[in-house]
Amino acid sequence: EAERKLTAFHEAGHAVVARSLPKSDPVHQITIIPRGRAGGFTMTLPTEDRYYATKGSMREQIIHLLGGRVAEQLTLEDISTGASNDIQRATDIAREMVTKYGFGEKLGPVNYSSSDEVFLGKDFTSKQAYSEETANEIDEEVKAIVEEAYDAAITILEEHIDQLRAVAEGLLEIETLDGDQFRALFDGEKTPK
């Protein structure tokens, strides 16, 4: 039961953050029914085809990914290992923003990623094409992006704590919410069954 509650707040955190971000895709479904190694999931679906990602949309994606961890921290006064994949994905996006897309504030529009294909064992034989000083600057920028996104997720969930609790309680009651049920809970209506 403790894990169900943790999963409910974690997934509700993702959903409430997604709903609160202007560039985020709408929430399509949330569930606390385990799937593979995941305790649950929150699915957002785009309303139109996109061929490019913007700096703003990538930033919002990171905030959305961190919403689950932040929800645990704010409501359960503890955090779990359940957010490890979210943190990895958020870090990967931030690193791509800095190294691949030139979105870094300090490093600017320079590509620091390797364009070579990765083959088995390549990590042991390849060398990075930049200095240790630049590697440290990349790490600092990536960390700053993720920490700023974490703070943004805290602000969003503190402002929407009632919606967070309502969505988590809805998940504990019926385990899976579709987009309409989620929006009803977010807007303060009763959960349709």
C-alpha positions in Angstrom: 0.0 0.0 0.0 2.9 2.4 0.7 4.3 1.8 -2.8 0.9 2.4 -4.4 0.7 5.7 -2.5 4.2 6.6 -3.6 3.4 5.7 -7.2 0.2 7.7 -7.1 1.9 10.9 -5.9 4.8 10.3 -8.3 2.6 10.0 -11.4 0.2 12.7 -10.2 3.3 15.0 -10.0 4.2 14.3 -13.6 0.6 14.9 -14.8 0.1 18.2 -12.8 3.4 19.6 -13.9 2.6 18.7 -17.6 -0.8 20.3 -17.3 0.8 23.5 -15.9 3.5 24.0 -18.6 2.4 26.0 -21.6 4.4 24.0 -24.2 3.7 20.5 -22.7 1.6 17.9 -24.6 -1.8 17.2 -23.0 -2.1 14.3 -20.5 -3.7 11.3 -22.2 -3.5 8.7 -19.4 -2.1 8.1 -16.0 -1.9 4.7 -14.2 -0.4 3.2 -11.1 -0.7 -0.3 -12.5 2.8 -1.6 -12.8 4.1 -2.1 -16.3 7.4 -4.0 -16.6 9.9 -2.3 -14.2 7.8 0.9 -14.0 5.4 1.3 -11.1 3.1 3.3 -13.3 3.3 5.9 -16.0 1.9 9.2 -17.2 1.4 9.4 -21.0 1.2 12.7 -22.8 0.4 12.9 -26.5 1.1 15.7 -28.9 -1.9 17.4 -30.6 0.1 17.9 -33.9 3.2 16.6 -35.6 6.5 18.2 -34.7 9.8 18.0 -36.5 11.9 20.2 -34.3 12.3 20.7 -30.5 12.8 24.2 -29.1 15.0 25.1 -26.2 11.8 26.0 -24.3 10.1 22.7 -25.0 13.2 20.7 -24.0 13.4 22.7 -20.8 9.7 21.9 -20.1 10.3 18.3 -20.8 13.0 18.2 -18.1 10.6 19.9 -15.6 7.9 17.4 -16.5 10.4 14.5 -15.9 11.3 15.8 -12.5 7.7 16.3 -11.4 7.4 12.8 -10.0 10.5 13.1 -7.7 9.4 16.6 -6.6 5.9 15.3 -5.8 7.4 12.6 -3.6 9.5 15.1 -1.8 6.7 17.5 -1.1 4.0 15.0 -0.1 5.7 12.0 1.4 8.7 13.8 3.0 11.0 11.2 1.4 12.2 10.3 -2.0 12.5 6.9 -3.7 14.6 5.2 -6.4 11.4 5.3 -8.6 12.6 8.5 -10.3 16.0 7.1 -11.4 14.9 6.7 -15.1 13.3 10.2 -15.0 16.5 11.7 -13.7 18.6 9.9 -16.3 16.3 11.1 -19.1 16.3 14.6 -17.8 20.1 14.7 -17.6 20.4 13.2 -21.1 18.2 16.0 -22.5 20.1 18.7 -20.7 23.4 17.3 -21.9 22.1 17.2 -25.5 20.9 20.8 -25.1 24.5 21.8 -24.2 26.6 19.5 -26.3 24.5 18.8 -29.4 22.2 21.8 -30.0 24.2 24.7 -28.8 21.6 25.8 -26.2 24.2 26.3 -23.4 24.4 29.8 -21.9 28.2 29.7 -21.3 29.4 27.5 -24.1 27.1 28.9 -26.8 26.3 27.5 -30.3 29.1 25.0 -30.5 28.6 21.2 -30.9 30.6 19.2 -28.4 28.9 15.8 -29.1 30.6 13.0 -31.0 29.1 12.5 -34.5 30.7 9.0 -34.7 28.5 5.9 -34.5 28.8 4.1 -31.2 30.1 0.5 -31.6 30.8 -2.0 -28.9 34.0 -1.1 -27.2 34.1 2.4 -28.7 33.9 4.1 -25.3 37.2 2.6 -24.4 39.1 3.6 -27.5 37.6 7.0 -28.4 38.8 10.4 -27.1 36.7 13.4 -26.5 37.3 16.3 -28.9 37.5 19.0 -26.1 39.5 19.8 -23.1 38.9 18.8 -19.5 38.1 22.4 -18.8 35.4 22.3 -21.4 34.1 19.0 -20.0 33.8 20.6 -16.6 31.9 23.6 -18.1 29.6 21.1 -19.9 28.9 19.3 -16.6 28.3 22.6 -14.8 25.8 23.8 -17.5 24.0 20.4 -17.5 23.7 20.5 -13.7 22.4 24.1 -13.8 19.7 23.2 -16.3 18.5 20.2 -14.3 18.6 22.1 -11.0 16.7 25.1 -12.5 14.1 22.7 -13.8 13.9 21.0 -10.4 13.2 24.3 -8.8 10.6 25.1 -11.4 8.9 21.8 -10.7 8.9 22.6 -7.0 7.2 26.0 -7.6 4.6 24.4 -9.9 3.7 21.7 -7.5 3.6 24.0 -4.4 1.2 26.2 -6.3 -1.0 23.2 -7.3 -0.7 21.1 -4.2 -4.5 20.6 -4.0 -4.6 19.4 -7.6 -1.7 17.1 -6.9 -3.5 15.5 -3.9 -6.8 15.2 -5.8 -5.1 13.4 -8.7 -3.2 11.1 -6.4 -6.4 10.2 -4.5 -8.2 9.6 -7.8 -5.4 7.2 -8.8 -5.5 5.4 -5.5 -9.3 5.0 -6.0 -9.5 3.8 -9.6 -5.8 3.2 -10.6 -6.1 4.5 -14.2 -7.3 7.9 -15.2 -7.9 9.0 -18.8 -7.3 12.5 -20.0 -10.8 13.7 -19.3 -10.8 12.2 -15.8 -7.5 13.8 -15.1 -8.7 17.2 -16.3 -11.8 16.9 -14.2 -9.8 16.2 -11.0 -7.3 19.0 -11.9 -10.2 21.5 -12.3 -11.8 20.4 -9.0 -14.6 18.2 -10.2 -15.4 14.7 -9.0 -13.7 11.8 -10.7 -15.9 10.2 -13.3 -15.8 6.4 -12.9 
